[in-house]
Amino acid sequence: MNFANSKKPTEMKDMMPFLLGTLSSAKKQNIQFTKPETELMISILKQSMSPEEAEKADKIIRLMKERSGQSQ
C-alpha cells in the first residue's frame, strides 16, 4: 500500500483500518515508523476529514494513549 498515493479516508471509522493496513503493509516490507512519523501520518489523514471527524479521531487517539499509559 502506498500511503502517499492512496485515497485518504474522510471518516474516522475508515481511518483506523486504513492506517493499520498501511502500517501492516510497511512492516511486511521491513519498514517501521517512529512515533513522530506515525503521528504525522495521522495528521495527514485528518486533513481529509471534516472538523467533526477530525475531533473524533483526536478523542480516540487520546483514549488509546491513556489506555496504553503513553503521554501526549
Secondary structure, DSSP 8 states (H G I E B T S, - for coil): --TTTS---SSHHHHHHHHHHHHHHHHHTT----HHHHHHHHHHHHTTS-HHHHHHHHHHHHHHHHHHT---
